[in-house]
């Protein structure tokens, strides 16, 4: 009986600790408040560095291998931030690679990303991570989140942008499963999340057609990138 009571107590403690370790998705109004305060300064002490890490979408690939840097969301984010914070020195740096998945991105995270001394890192791999599956994707994303948080870098995860080879209405589609995993990770680790997939769904629900925001079957056009940039800007309070 005493052994049973001890086991029950241990289980209760384990459940309590697991529950206590769970967090909420970062608060959009406060998570990057310190970054925004620096962006408001006249004569800032140093630049604010934002790094976009991921695959071909943040790289700016459109149709037929053309890279439209200035129509992709990293540049649109940069432009939007400069309009909002005219006195700031801002670097938006892209370390994304075409065709890459998060396991490879995690392998080069310390080498290619951390030397830029980012204040914020934006991670966008879900579209390609359908090729490696949820388990590998989760492990790689956690690795990057932990490395960033360990040295005080703020993290914003992105759910996938749309693709014409997925069913955006089917919650069982792998695109949705990866999106949900990213939302769950943001909650678990208390980081930010920009729901690109939701933005694309909202556009369609509002009467738009997916093909009108795509440059190819899996690469957004400028209008599609703008949907992502608009949601990213929401994380930088004025």
Helices and strands as residue ranges (DSSP letters): H 2-21, H 33-40, E 48-54, H 56-59, G 63-65, G 69-71, H 73-84, E 90-94, H 102-107, I 109-113, G 114-116, E 120-124, H 126-129, H 133-150, E 154-158, H 174-189, E 192-194, H 196-205, G 210-213, H 222-233
